[in-house]
């Protein structure tokens, strides 16, 4: 600034002299705001895995114990569509999980059984298993979920494949029945 208050213009030196250059003002980088399409399935899965995809437990009839060569009924409860809403990158995300198949592991070395239904309690006998020898078994159920999500009402996006979730183990005592002859006259 000059003594009279004026601002001098750019200064040019004589040829061969030194020129003073003033750096242009720095401009802060532009802030990139997230968009709904920036939300990924991996982010959603991380936020919802403990809430949305329940690990279903095996229900057994007879409860807690069964006999060798007896049809043991298995089923699960609470097998329904689960919906939850989370916020990711500032957007509301509605996530829906639908159970589509069930893989039953009976804990006796036999092959697992996959069904499209959750089974039903007695008297249905929709899903049964016969144990061939006595012992302790630990039954587990893996529920395979189909999932879809909707970010900020932009439309449903379907997740490729299924999301398998294994529930807690259910202990079962397998025993043999012992025949006893009884005098019919008594």
C-alpha positions in Angstrom: 0.0 0.0 0.0 1.3 3.4 -0.9 1.4 6.4 1.6 -1.5 7.9 -0.3 -3.6 4.8 0.3 -3.4 3.4 -3.2 -2.4 -0.1 -4.0 0.4 -0.5 -6.5 -0.1 -2.7 -9.5 2.2 -5.6 -10.5 5.8 -4.6 -10.6 8.0 -5.4 -13.5 11.7 -5.4 -13.4 14.0 -4.4 -16.1 15.1 -7.2 -18.4 17.5 -9.4 -16.5 16.1 -8.2 -13.1 14.2 -10.2 -10.5 10.5 -10.4 -10.8 8.4 -10.7 -7.7 5.6 -13.2 -8.1 2.6 -13.4 -5.8 1.1 -16.8 -5.3 -2.6 -17.0 -6.1 -4.8 -17.5 -3.1 -5.3 -21.1 -2.1 -8.8 -22.4 -2.6 -9.9 -25.1 -0.2 -10.7 -28.4 -1.9 -14.3 -28.8 -2.8 -16.3 -30.8 -0.2 -17.7 -33.9 -1.9 -21.0 -34.7 -0.4 -22.1 -38.4 -0.2 -24.8 -39.6 -2.6 -27.3 -42.4 -2.0 -25.5 -44.6 -4.5 -22.4 -44.3 -2.3 -24.0 -46.5 0.3 -22.7 -50.1 -0.1 -24.1 -53.5 0.9 -21.0 -54.1 3.0 -21.7 -50.9 5.1 -25.3 -51.9 5.5 -24.4 -55.5 6.5 -22.0 -54.2 9.1 -24.6 -52.0 10.6 -27.4 -54.5 10.6 -26.0 -58.0 11.1 -26.8 -58.3 14.8 -30.3 -56.8 14.5 -31.7 -57.7 11.2 -30.5 -61.3 10.6 -31.5 -63.3 13.7 -29.9 -66.6 14.3 -32.8 -68.9 14.8 -32.7 -71.8 17.3 -33.9 -75.3 16.8 -37.0 -76.4 18.7 -37.2 -80.1 19.3 -40.1 -82.4 20.2 -39.9 -84.3 22.5 -38.1 -81.5 24.3 -34.5 -82.0 25.3 -34.5 -85.8 24.9 -35.5 -88.4 22.4 -35.2 -92.1 21.7 -33.2 -94.0 19.1 -35.3 -94.8 16.0 -38.1 -92.3 17.0 -39.2 -89.5 14.7 -37.8 -86.4 16.4 -39.7 -83.3 15.3 -37.6 -80.2 14.6 -38.8 -76.7 13.8 -38.1 -73.0 14.5 -40.1 -70.0 15.5 -39.9 -66.3 14.6 -39.2 -67.1 11.0 -40.5 -64.0 9.4 -39.5 -61.1 7.2 -37.3 -58.7 9.3 -37.2 -55.0 8.5 -35.1 -52.3 10.0 -34.0 -48.7 9.2 -30.5 -47.4 9.7 -28.8 -44.2 8.8 -25.6 -44.4 6.6 -23.7 -41.4 5.2 -26.6 -39.3 6.4 -29.3 -41.2 4.4 -32.1 -43.4 5.8 -31.7 -47.0 4.6 -34.5 -49.5 4.9 -33.2 -53.1 4.9 -35.4 -56.2 4.6 -34.3 -59.8 5.2 -36.5 -62.7 4.2 -35.7 -66.3 5.3 -35.8 -68.5 2.1 -34.2 -71.7 3.3 -33.2 -73.6 6.4 -30.3 -76.0 6.8 -30.7 -78.3 9.8 -27.6 -80.0 11.3 -28.6 -82.8 13.6 -25.2 -83.3 15.4 -24.9 -87.0 14.8 -22.7 -87.1 11.8 -25.6 -87.5 9.3 -25.9 -85.1 6.3 -27.5 -81.8 6.9 -31.1 -81.3 5.6 -32.1 -78.2 3.7 -35.8 -77.2 3.6 -37.8 -74.3 2.3 -40.0 -74.2 5.4 -39.3 -73.6 9.1 -41.2 -76.7 10.1 -44.1 -77.0 12.6 -44.6 -78.4 16.1 -46.4 -81.7 16.8 -48.7 -83.0 15.4 -47.3 -81.8 12.0 -44.2 -83.9 11.7 -43.2 -81.7 8.8 -39.5 -82.0 9.5 -38.2 -85.1 11.4 -35.0 -86.9 12.1 -34.3 -90.4 13.4 -31.2 -90.9 15.5 -29.6 -94.3 15.0 -27.5 -94.5 18.2 -27.6 -93.1 21.7 -25.5 -90.1 22.8 -25.5 -86.4 23.1 -26.3 -84.3 20.0 -26.0 -80.6 19.4 -28.5 -79.3 16.8 -27.9 -76.1 14.8 -30.0 -74.3 12.2 -28.5 -72.1 9.5 -31.1 -69.7 8.1 -30.4 -68.4 4.6 -31.8 -64.9 4.1 -32.5 -63.0 0.9 -31.9 -59.3 1.4 -32.8 -56.0 -0.2 -32.3 -52.4 0.7 -33.7 -49.0 -0.2 -31.5 -45.9 0.3 -33.4 -42.6 0.7 -36.4 -43.9 -1.3 -34.4 -44.4 -4.5 -35.8 -47.9 -5.1 -35.1 -51.4 -3.9 -31.7 -52.9 -4.6 -31.4 -56.7 -4.3 -28.4 -58.4 -2.7 -26.8 -61.1 -4.8 -26.9 -64.5 -3.2 -28.1 -65.2 0.4 -26.9 -64.3 3.8 -26.4 -67.4 5.9 -26.8 -67.0 9.7 -26.3 -69.9 12.1 -28.3 -69.8 15.3 -27.3 -71.1 18.8 -26.9 -74.8 19.3 -29.7 -76.8 20.9 -28.5 -79.8 23.1 -30.4 -83.1 22.8 -30.0 -86.3 24.8 -30.6 -89.4 22.7 -31.3 -92.6 24.6 -32.4 -96.2 23.8 -35.7 -97.6 25.1 -35.2 -100.8 27.0 -38.0 -103.3 26.6 -39.3 -104.9 29.8 -41.5 -108.0 29.8 -44.4 -107.8 32.2 -46.6 -110.6 33.4 -50.0 -109.7 31.9 -51.7 -111.5 34.8 -50.5 -109.0 37.3 
